[in-house]
Amino acid sequence: MASSALIQPRCTLHQIRSPGRPELSRASFAAAAAANEAATSPSISARAWAGARASSSASVASAARTTTSAPRSRTASVTHMWRQVQGSHDWDGLLQPLHPVVRDEVARYGELVGACYKVLDVDPSSARYMCCNHAKERVLEEAGVAGAGYEVTRYIYATPDVAVAGGPSTSGRGRASWVGYVAVSTDEMTRRLGRRDVLVSLRGTVTQAEWAANLMSALEPARLDARPDVKVEAGFLNLYTSSPGASGMGSCRDQLLREVSRVIKSFSKDKPREDMSVTLAGHSMGSSLAMLLGYDLSQLGLNRDASGRRVPVTVFSFGGPRVGNAAFKDRCDELGVKVLRVANVRDPVTMLPGAIFNEGTRGFLNSWAAGDRYTHVGVELALDFLSLRDLGNVHDLGAYVLSIKAEAGGKVSKSDNAATDSRGAAVLAKKAMQFVGSQRAAAFAWPEAVLGIGGVVQSLGLI
């Protein structure tokens, strides 16, 4: 894709598959494309449609059949293939080429995460600093996604338990900041989606204290269950589990577990025959919190409805870093937590932590690192975009959404690009660099690693 704003020397949008996973043939992709076209074009003959079905692989044929049974509109297609969109088959055959329904749904969730940035008060002089500027009933409308089809049920706050040297008191230890919201699909949207969707939307790093917590890159036991081998990044765990003291609000974890389980039980009790899903969407730091929540909900069995049925949990991660070790990944797989990682190949944040010791480490280093290698979870949808005018763009959520919408092969108009809110990216990048200068260089491993990977310093403030 080439446009005036997004420069792509290598136009790629592909799925990174697990070792040993068979690659679908070019014929399979062609068959899937023919099947999808048959579903939306009355000019395709019955014989051509039958041939497309016969030549596709089992998993692709299944997705194609569900697509063809739906009416021609996009939303109707979601109705009939929502389980595949949520990762029931690990998005097999849906990412390369990118299925239009998956494309639209992933972009939609990205926009719902982007709403968190648009309504956040980032003025340090404001009485509502680091709080949402609007009431729950109007927040999505004020964020520009009034037709999203969700009702916000609760705001979520996180409290980094870290001290920031030289920082203002408003960004230091013990202050709770608004990080996102829990919402549930309306009755109309539920009919369009084919199920009641419980959504958790979480933003990335904004305050210096949050950023400092993200730099606590040591692995430590998750302490969310009795498995000492499951380890996660200390800073993300700090943000997830720390409480704001005597306010009674509880930790980010407490708020999320309580509200998500409440919504599941409430709606499934009132409408026991209705299908449900739990969608956890986050950008950067928010994707890390979403990963911890997905693991936590499933581990505790809180993703079960009033009748005991398991509600599928899916994480849509945008520009997310690694969260835990191989045991954490294996346990997420065992629990059935589905993760689609949308990652720009030029975004250094997606390569951290674990720039050296990770899932790709081999030989001597692999043996030496043992269980302390950071490992990505889930399936990767890789994008490739870069703006030479704004290098921080590589981690910008708006750029991620535009790249998805363009399918890495179309064009993004100047007007669409202008609509992307990059103001926050520039401001946060500047704050990040100021913060680095106020700390002792020896205290941080992540910035040094980022400087060695791509040299995109601007993205540091957007972890």
N, C-alpha and C positions, 0 to 999 in steps of 0.2 A: 504494500500500500504506500502510496506517495501522496502527500498533500503539503500545503504550505506550512502546516504546523507540526505534523508528525513525520519524522524522517525515519524510514525503515530500510537500511541497507540490505537486511535479510528479512524478508517478509515471512514470518513463521507464526503459526498458531497450531500447536500440536499437543498430543497427549503423551506424557511420559508414563510408560507402563512398568509394572512391577517385573522383576526378573522372572523368567519362565512363563510369562504370560504371552499367549500366541498373538501375533500381529494379524489383524484382519487384512485380507488381500485387497488389492485394488478393485477386483471384481466385486467384492463384498460391498465396498463403499459405493461403487457404481450402482449396484442393485438397490442399496438403501436410498440413494438419491432418486432412482427411478420410482421406487415405491412411494417416496414422499411426494414426487411430482404427480404420480397417479392419483394420490389422495386429494390433490387440489386442482387438477385439470380434467375436465370432462372429455377432452379430446384424446386422452390416452386410451388405447383399445384394451379390452379385457384380456386379450392374448398377451399384450406387452406387459400388463400388470402381473399376469400369472407367471410369465418368464422371469420377471424381476424377483418375485417371491421365491421361485424355485432355485435361483442361483445364489441367494444370500445365505450367510451363515446363520446358525440357529438364533444367536442373540440379536443380530441385526434384523432378522426376519420377524422376531417377536416385537421389536420396537416398530418396525414398519407396519405390521398388521394393526397394532394399536393406533398408529397414526391414521391409517386409512379408514378405520371405523368411525373416525370423528368427522364432524362437519368441516368445511373448508377454512373456518376462521382460526386464528392463532390460539385464542383462548380455549376454543373447543378442543384443540389438539392437546393443550395442557391438561384438560379434564381427563382425557383418555390415556395419557402417558405420564402422569405426574410422578408415579413411582420411579420410572426410569430417569426422569429429570432430577429427582432427589437422590439418585445414585444406587437404586436397588441392584443394578448390575454393573456398578462401578463405571457408569457412563460408557460402557463398551459399545463402540461403533457410533457414538454420538458426538465425539469431539474432533474427529479427523475424517471428513470435513465436519465443521461445527454445525450441528443440527440447528435449524432456525428457531425451534421452540426452546432449546437449551440456551441458545444465544440470548433470546429475549428475556428468559427467566433470570439468567445470571446477571444481565445488565439491570434488570428490575431490582434485584436484591442489592446491587451495587449502589443504585440511586437511593434506596431506602437507608443504606448506611451513610451515604453522602448527606442526607438530611440532618444527621447529628452535628456535622460541622456548621451547617448553615444557621442553626438556631442557638448555637453556643455563645454565651457572652464571654469574650476573651479580653475585655477591657479591665485592666487591673484596678482602675479607679472606680469601677462600678460596684454597687452594692450586691449585684447578682453575678459577680465575677465567677466564672467556671460553673455557672448554672444555666439551665435552659431559659430562654427568654420568653417562653410561651407556655400556656396551660396545655395539659394533655389533649383536651378536646380540639385544640386548634393547631397543634404543633406541626402536623404533617402538611396542613394547608399553608402555614407560614413558611415551611421549608420548600414549598413549591411542588409537593407531591400530593395535592389534595385528592386526586383520583386514585390513590394507591389501593384503596379498598381495605384498609386496616384501621382498627380502633386501638389507640394506645391505652394500655391498662396500668402501667407503672413506669416511673422513671428509675434508672439505676445509677448509683454513685459508687465510686471507688476511692480508696484512701491509701495512697502509698506511704508506707511506714519507713521513710528514709529522711535523712537530714540533707539539706542542700546548702553547701558552703557558699556564703556570700549572696544567697538569693533572698528575695523579698519574703516576708512572713506568710504572704498569701499563697506561696507555692511550696512551703516547707512541710515538715512532718505533721501528720494528723488532720489535714484539711481534706474533706470529701469533695470530689469533683464529679459533675454529671458526665457519664460516659456513654449513655444511650438509653434505650427503652425496650420494654416488652410490649408487644401488640398482638392482636388476634384478627384474623380476616373477618370481614363483615359477612352477613348471610349471602349477599349478592356475589361478593368475591369468592366465597366458599363454593358456590355453584359453578363459577367460572374455573376455579382451580381443581375441582373434583374432590376437595377435602378441606377441612378446617385447618388453617395454617397458623400455628403459634410461632411468632417471629421474635427473635432477640436481635437487635441491631446495636452494634458497638463501634465507637470511633477509635482512632489511633491517638498517639501521644500528643499532648498539647503543653502541659505544664512542665517546668523544670524538674519537679519532684517525680513525676511520672517517667520522665526521660532518664533520670538518675536510677530509678528502680529497674528500668529496662536494661541498664548497663551491668546489673548484677548477674553476670552471665554464667555463674557456677551452677552445675547441676546438683540438685538435692532431692531427697525422697519427697514424693508428692504429698504424703501425709493425708491423702484423701481416702485411703483405704489401708488395709493391713499388708500391702505388698511393698517391702523395702526396695525391691529391684526397680520399681517404677519411679523414674526421676524426671523432674522438670526444671526449667530455668528458674533460679531463685527469685529474680525480679518479678516475673509474671505471677509466680505463686504469691509473692508479697502483695501485689496489687489485688489479686483475687481473694485473698483471705484476711487482709488487715481490716480492722474495725476503727471507726472514728472516735473511739473513746466512749464518753458518757451520753452521747446523743441518742442511743437506742436504735439507731438506723440499722446496725449490723453491717457485716462485711459485704462486699460485692457478691461473694459466693452466697451468703445467706439470703440476700435480696433476690437473686436470680433463682435459686433452688425453690424458694418459697413461692414466688410468683408463677414460675413456669408450671410447677406441679399443681398449683391452685387452678390455673386456667385449664389445664388438661382435665382435671377431675370435674370441674364445674361444667364445661361444655359437653364432656362425654356422658355425664350423668343426665343432663337435660336432653341430649340427642344421642342415645346409645348406639344407633346404627350408622352414625356419621363417621367417615374416615377422618383421620387426623395426621398431621405431620408437625414436627418441631424443626424449625429452620433457624440456625444460628449464623448470622452474617456479620463479618467484622473486617475492618481495614487495619493492617499492621498490628499494633498492640491489641486492638480490638479483636483481631482474628485469633490472637493467642489466648485471650480471655474466653473466646467462643470455643476454642479447642478444649480448654480446661473444663468448661461447663458441659460440653458434650460428653466428655469422659465421665464427669461427676454424675450427671443425670442418669447415664446408663449404668454406671457402677452401682449406684444406690437404688436402681430400679424405679426412679421417679418418672420415667418416660412410659408409664403404664396408665391406661385410662381407668375409669371407674369399674369396668368389668374385668380388668386385669390384662387386657390386650396391650401388646407392646406398640408404642407409637414410634415410628422411625425418626431418628435424629440425623440431621444433615448439617454440615458446616460448609459455608461458602466463604473462603478466605481470600481476601484481596491484598496482595503484597505482604503476606504474612511471613514472619521469621520462623525458624524451627522452635519447637516448644519443649520437647523432651527427648529422652533416649530411646533406644530400640525397644526396650521393654514397654515404654509408654505407647509406642506405635503398635506393638503386638497386642497390647491389651485393648486399645481402641478398636483394632480389627476384630478381636474376639467378641467385643461388646456390640459390634455392628454399627459403630459410629462411622458414617460416610462423610468423606471430606473431599471437596473439590478446591484445589489450590490454584487460584488465578494468579500467575506470576509473570512479570516482565523479566525477560532474561537479562536485561541491563540494570535491574534493580538490586543493589547490593544488600538491601535489607532481607531479601528472600534467601540470601546465602548465609545468613547469620542467625544465631550464634553457631559455632561449630565450623568455622571457616577451614580448620585443619582436620579436626576429628569429627567425621560425619559418616553418613551412610555409604559414601563413596570411598572411604579410607580402606586401603588394602595393605597386605604384607605386614612388615614389622610394626608400623604405627597402629594397625588394626589390633594386633595382639596386645600391644602396650596399653591402648586406650580401654580395652575390655568393655565394660558396660557403660562407660562414660562418653560414648559417641552420640552427638546430637543426630536425630533422624527425623526427616520429614514424614508426615502422615498423609495418606490418601493419594489421590490422582491429581496430576498437575496439568492444567491447561496453560500452556506457555504462550505468552505474547512477546512481541519484539517491537518496542517503540522508543524513540528518543527525540527530544527537541533540543537543538543546539543553542537556542535562545534562552532556554530555561532547563538546566540540567536536573534540577529538582523534580522536573516533570516525570522522571523515570519511576517515582514512587507516588505520584499524585493520583488520588482515587478517581478524579474526573477524567484523567487521561486513560486510566484503566477502562472505565466504562465506555469511553469513545472508541477505544481500540476494539473492545468486544463487539460493539454495535457495528463497526466497520468490517467485522469478520476477517480482519487482517488481509483483505483483498479488495475492499471497496474504497470509497473516498469519504473523508470527513470534511464537511464544508467549513468555510471560515466562520460562518455564523454559529455552527455547532461548537466549534472550538472556542469561540468568544464566550459562549455560555458556560464554559467550564470555569469554576471558581478557583483560580490559582492564587488568589490573594493570600489565602491562608498558608499555602506552601511557601511563598516567599517570606512571610512574616515568621513562620516557625523555623525555617532554615536559618534565618538571621539570629533568632533567639538561641538556637542550638549552638551556633558557633560562638556566640557570646558566653554561653554557659561553659563550653569546653575551655575557653580562655580563663574562666574564673576558678577552675579546678586544677588539682595537681595532675599532670599528664600521666603519672604512673598509676593512677587510680582506674584508668579505663583501658580495657582490652578491645572493646567493640569499635571505638572511633579509629584506632590504629588499623584494625582489620579492614574497616570500610575504606580507609585511605589506600589500602593495598589492593582493593578490589574495585577497579574501574575509576577510582579517583573522583567519585561523585559525592563531594562533601555536602552538597545541599540537602541530600536525602537524610542526613543524620537526624535532623529535627522532626522527621516524619515517621519514626519507628512505630 
